[in-house]
């Protein structure tokens, strides 16, 4: 936690979550993730070669820059005045969380689906998934959106909070840099199979514990929500999660699928190539566009549990 006490860290985390809930990512302020992306592109342009050694160099360079720059900013401001350090940590951690952005992206898909405007829905789902979206049906659009929301409960909420708990903004930013690297170069294709190998594997390592915490939290949310099924959610994790090609993504996806009584995964198309993805959950009913709203409810339910845990921690300290 660097030089902060557990009490200070908990208050910082609570404030960061509130900032993301209320404000999200203001367009007029420079966003660290965008700056990371530009830095990754620049380093890749100068260092790219199809081998793992160059990819490891990219990973180390980006992580060092992200962590050290964030550390210099937060520590420097803290020594000018502690409250400046608090504010910097709150804002920087809030930029590593993306609850509001994820919700808004999903709702952009949901709105035209409600109006049976598949063309518009395909356009917006194309912003959040890597698969071909030109010919997606309503059910496939819904599945893609629910899968994205489910998977990103880990990437956009639990993992940033988990690492911020132990290392404030610098460690949260290191995680976000890893996740950004994975999204940019962590592909198993001809270009990045070796160069992006280290970034993809390190992202798997950092998400390992948070993904399993997320699965548990989704089960708890399902238990507390009368329209969700916690027993089926837990059973779905145990039955289907290990079939997913990712060691982590299958956990939140199978948990959400079980809670809703739907099936995720199946046939996707990437660059015209058909890919059969492991199926998560048992289809007790057909996917409906309202399942997008249900996945958002689960996202915010998990977030509320995190806030509740933070407040319980503070209460324990004060008592």
C-alpha positions in Angstrom: 0.0 0.0 0.0 3.1 2.2 -0.4 3.0 4.8 2.4 -0.8 4.7 3.0 -2.6 3.0 5.9 -5.3 0.4 5.2 -7.8 3.0 6.4 -6.6 5.6 3.8 -6.5 3.0 1.0 -10.1 1.9 1.7 -11.3 5.5 1.6 -9.4 6.1 -1.6 -11.0 3.0 -3.2 -14.5 4.0 -2.1 -14.0 7.5 -3.6 -12.5 6.1 -6.8 -15.6 3.9 -7.3 -17.9 6.8 -6.7 -16.0 8.9 -9.2 -16.3 6.2 -11.8 -20.0 5.7 -11.1 -20.9 9.4 -11.3 -18.4 10.8 -13.7 -16.8 8.0 -15.6 -14.2 9.0 -18.2 -14.6 12.8 -19.0 -13.8 13.3 -22.7 -11.9 16.6 -22.1 -9.4 15.1 -19.6 -6.4 13.1 -20.9 -7.0 9.4 -20.1 -4.1 7.4 -18.9 -5.2 4.3 -20.9 -5.2 6.3 -24.1 -1.7 7.5 -23.3 -0.7 3.9 -22.6 -2.1 2.8 -26.0 -0.1 5.5 -27.8 3.1 4.5 -25.9 2.5 0.9 -26.8 2.1 1.7 -30.4 5.3 3.8 -30.4 7.4 1.1 -28.7 5.9 -1.6 -30.9 6.7 0.4 -34.0 10.4 0.6 -33.0 10.9 -2.8 -31.5 8.5 -5.2 -33.3 10.0 -8.5 -34.3 8.2 -11.8 -34.3 9.9 -13.3 -31.3 9.2 -13.7 -27.6 12.3 -11.8 -26.4 11.1 -8.6 -28.1 7.7 -9.1 -26.6 9.1 -9.5 -23.1 11.0 -6.3 -23.7 7.8 -4.5 -24.7 6.1 -5.8 -21.5 8.9 -4.7 -19.2 9.2 -1.3 -20.8 5.5 -0.5 -20.7 5.0 -1.8 -17.1 8.1 0.1 -15.9 6.9 3.4 -17.4 3.3 3.0 -16.2 4.3 2.1 -12.6 7.2 4.6 -12.2 5.4 7.6 -13.7 2.3 7.0 -11.6 4.5 6.6 -8.5 6.4 9.8 -9.2 3.1 11.8 -9.7 1.3 10.4 -6.6 4.4 10.5 -4.3 5.4 14.0 -5.5 1.9 15.4 -4.9 1.7 13.7 -1.6 4.8 15.5 -0.3 3.5 18.8 -1.6 0.3 18.1 0.4 -1.3 14.8 1.5 -4.7 15.7 0.1 -3.1 16.3 -3.3 -1.8 12.7 -3.1 -5.2 11.4 -2.1 -6.9 13.2 -5.0 -4.3 12.0 -7.5 -4.8 8.4 -6.3 -8.6 8.6 -6.4 -8.6 10.0 -10.0 -5.9 7.7 -11.3 -7.5 4.6 -9.8 -10.9 5.7 -11.1 -9.5 5.7 -14.6 -8.5 2.0 -14.2 -12.1 1.2 -13.4 -14.7 1.2 -16.1 -18.1 0.4 -14.7 -19.9 3.4 -16.1 -18.2 3.1 -19.5 -19.0 -0.6 -19.7 -22.6 0.0 -18.8 -23.0 2.8 -21.4 -21.3 0.7 -24.2 -23.7 -2.2 -23.5 -26.7 0.2 -23.4 -25.7 1.6 -26.8 -26.2 -1.9 -28.2 -29.4 -2.5 -26.2 -31.2 0.6 -27.3 -31.4 -0.2 -31.1 -32.1 -3.9 -30.3 -35.2 -2.8 -28.5 -36.2 -1.0 -31.7 -35.3 -4.0 -33.9 -32.7 -1.9 -35.6 -30.1 -4.7 -36.1 -27.9 -2.6 -38.3 -27.4 0.0 -35.6 -26.9 -2.7 -32.9 -24.3 -4.4 -35.0 -22.4 -1.1 -35.4 -22.3 -0.6 -31.6 -21.5 -4.2 -30.7 -18.6 -3.9 -33.1 -17.0 -1.3 -30.9 -16.8 -3.7 -27.9 -16.0 -7.1 -29.5 -13.3 -8.3 -31.9 -15.5 -10.8 -33.9 -17.1 -10.0 -37.2 -20.5 -8.4 -36.6 -21.8 -7.7 -40.1 -24.3 -10.7 -40.1 -25.0 -11.2 -36.4 -28.6 -12.0 -35.5 -30.4 -10.4 -32.5 -29.5 -13.4 -30.3 -25.8 -13.3 -31.4 -25.6 -9.5 -30.7 -27.1 -10.1 -27.3 -24.7 -12.9 -26.6 -21.7 -10.9 -27.6 -22.7 -8.0 -25.4 -23.5 -10.2 -22.3 -20.1 -12.0 -22.8 -18.3 -8.7 -22.9 -20.0 -7.3 -19.8 -19.4 -10.6 -17.9 -15.8 -10.9 -18.8 -15.1 -7.3 -18.0 -16.4 -7.5 -14.5 -12.9 -8.9 -13.8 -10.9 -6.5 -16.1 -12.9 -3.3 -15.4 -13.8 -3.7 -11.7 -12.3 -6.4 -9.5 -8.7 -6.6 -10.8 -8.1 -2.8 -10.6 -9.6 -2.7 -7.1 -7.6 -5.8 -6.1 -4.3 -4.3 -7.1 -5.1 -0.8 -5.8 -5.8 -2.4 -2.4 -2.2 -3.5 -2.2 -0.4 -0.8 -4.1 -2.7 2.2 -4.6 -2.7 3.9 -8.0 0.8 2.7 -9.2 -0.1 -1.0 -8.9 -3.6 -0.4 -10.3 -2.0 1.4 -13.3 0.5 -1.4 -13.7 -2.5 -3.8 -14.0 -4.2 -1.6 -16.5 -1.1 -1.4 -18.6 -0.9 -5.2 -18.7 -4.6 -5.4 -19.7 -4.1 -2.8 -22.4 -1.1 -4.7 -23.7 -3.1 -7.9 -23.8 -5.9 -6.1 -25.7 -3.5 -4.7 -28.3 -0.9 -7.4 -28.9 -2.1 -10.5 -27.0 -3.5 -12.3 -30.0 -2.7 -15.7 -31.3 -2.3 -14.7 -34.9 0.5 -14.5 -37.4 1.6 -11.1 -36.2 1.4 -11.4 -32.4 1.7 -15.1 -31.6 5.2 -14.7 -30.3 5.6 -10.9 -29.9 2.4 -10.7 -27.8 3.0 -14.0 -25.9 4.4 -12.4 -22.7 1.7 -9.7 -22.5 -1.1 -12.3 -22.8 0.5 -14.7 -20.3 1.2 -11.9 -17.7 -2.4 -10.7 -18.1 -3.6 -14.2 -17.3 -1.4 -14.3 -14.2 -2.6 -11.0 -12.9 -6.3 -11.9 -13.4 -6.1 -15.3 -11.9 -7.1 -14.4 -8.3 -9.5 -11.6 -9.3 -11.3 -13.8 -11.8 -12.0 -16.4 -9.0 -13.1 -13.7 -6.6 -15.4 -12.4 -9.3 -17.0 -15.8 -9.8 -17.7 -16.0 -6.0 -19.2 -12.4 -6.0 -21.5 -13.2 -8.9 -22.8 -16.2 -7.1 -23.4 -14.0 -4.0 -25.2 -11.4 -6.2 -27.3 -14.2 -7.7 -28.2 -15.4 -4.2 -29.3 -11.8 -3.2 -31.3 -11.2 -6.4 -34.6 -13.0 -6.5 -34.6 -13.3 -10.3 -31.2 -15.0 -10.4 -30.1 -18.5 -9.5 -27.0 -18.7 -7.3 -27.0 -22.5 -7.1 -27.1 -22.8 -10.9 -24.4 -20.1 -11.2 -22.0 -22.0 -8.9 -22.7 -25.3 -10.7 -22.1 -23.6 -14.0 -18.7 -22.3 -12.9 -17.6 -25.8 -11.8 -19.0 -27.5 -15.0 -18.1 -25.1 -17.8 -15.4 -22.6 -16.8 -12.4 -24.9 -17.4 -13.5 -25.5 -21.0 -12.9 -21.8 -21.9 -9.6 -21.1 -23.8 -8.8 -18.5 -21.2 -7.9 -19.6 -17.7 -9.9 -16.7 -16.3 -12.7 -15.5 -18.7 -14.7 -18.7 -18.4 -15.4 -18.1 -14.7 -17.4 -14.8 -14.9 -19.0 -15.9 -18.2 -20.2 -19.3 -16.9 -21.3 -17.7 -13.6 -23.5 -15.1 -15.4 -24.8 -17.8 -17.8 -25.8 -20.0 -15.0 -27.4 -17.2 -13.0 -29.5 -16.2 -16.0 -30.3 -19.7 -17.3 -28.7 -19.0 -20.7 -25.9 -20.3 -22.8 -22.9 -18.2 -23.8 -20.1 -19.1 -26.3 -20.6 -20.9 -29.6 -19.7 -20.0 -33.1 -17.9 -16.7 -33.7 -16.3 -15.4 -36.9 -13.0 -13.5 -36.9 -11.7 -12.1 -40.1 -13.9 -14.4 -42.1 -12.6 -17.5 -40.2 -15.2 -19.5 -38.2 -14.1 -20.2 -34.6 -16.0 -22.6 -32.3 -15.9 -21.2 -28.8 -16.6 -23.3 -25.7 -20.2 -23.1 -24.6 -20.8 -21.7 -21.1 -24.0 -22.7 -19.2 -27.1 -24.7 -20.1 -29.7 -22.9 -22.3 -32.9 -23.1 -20.3 -34.4 -20.4 -22.6 -33.4 -18.3 -25.6 -31.3 -15.2 -25.3 -33.3 -12.0 -25.1 -32.1 -8.4 -25.5 -33.1 -7.8 -21.8 -30.3 -10.2 -20.8 -28.0 -7.2 -21.6 -29.8 -5.3 -18.8 -29.5 -8.4 -16.5 -25.8 -8.6 -17.1 -25.5 -4.9 -16.2 -27.4 -5.5 -13.0 -24.9 -8.2 -12.1 -22.0 -5.9 -12.9 -23.4 -3.2 -10.5 -24.4 -5.8 -8.0 -20.8 -7.0 -7.8 -19.6 -3.3 -7.6 -22.1 -2.7 -4.7 -20.7 -5.8 -2.9 -17.2 -4.3 -3.2 -18.4 -1.0 -1.8 -20.1 -2.9 1.0 -16.9 -4.8 1.8 -14.9 -1.5 1.8 -17.4 0.1 4.2 -17.4 -3.0 6.5 -13.6 -2.8 6.6 -13.8 0.9 7.6 -16.4 0.1 10.2 -14.2 -2.6 11.6 -11.3 -0.2 11.9 -13.3 2.5 13.6 -14.9 0.0 16.1 
